[in-house]
Amino acid sequence: MAETQLNNPLHGKTLEHILTRLVELYGWERLGQVVRINCFLSNPSMNSSLKFLRKTPWARAKVEQLYIDTLYE
């Protein structure tokens, strides 16, 4: 099983780590423009965004893909 994770850039990264890093790089406003999710556009906070992303697979996938595209180009 560990071998299947060797090429996975998200392995060992929590959603909180991913979102924190993206907010550091983009800021909430720009992040909301790149990933059109209302929790980034309207009164954003780490807790509300994490709660939404954990319950919404399509939104989480977009955020994870942005993280990969941004940090592993």
N, C-alpha and C positions, 0 to 999 in steps of 0.2 A: 504494500500500500504506500509506503514512503517513497518508493521509486516513481509512482504516478504523480507525486507532488513536486518533483524536481524542477520541472519547467513551468510551474504555476506561480506567477508573480504575486498572487494574492495569498499564497500559503503563509500562514502565521500572522496575517494582517487582520486586525479586527475592523469592523465597519466603522467604529469610532476613530480608529487611527486613520483610515482612508479618508473619512470626511474631514477630520481635523487638518490633514495635510492639504486637501483640496481647498479648504477655506483659507489656509495660510497662503497658498499660491494664488488663488483667484479672488478671494473675498466673497461675501455672500451675494452681492449684487451681480458680479460677473459670473459667478457660479450659476445663478438663476437664469442668466442669459444663455449660457452654454447648455445647461440641462434644464429645460423648461418644466420645473416642478414648483408648484405653488408654495411649498414649505420653504423654499429658498428665496422666494420673491416677496412674500407677505409676512412681515414680522418674524424673520428667521431666528432660530435658536438651535443649539446643538441637540438638546433633548427632544424637541418636537420633530426635528429632521430625522434623528435616529429612530424614533418611534415609528414615523411614517415609512422610512426605508425598510425597516424590519418587517413591516406588514405588507409591503408592496413590492413583489418580486421584479416587475418590469422597471420600476424606478431604481431599485438597488442595482440591477444589471447595468443601467445607464451610468450610474455613479461609479461602479467598479470599472466599467470600460473606459471612462474618462480618466480614472486613476492610472490604468495601465497605459493608455495612450499618452498621457502627460509625463509619466515618470520612466517609461520604458521605451521611448522612441529611439 
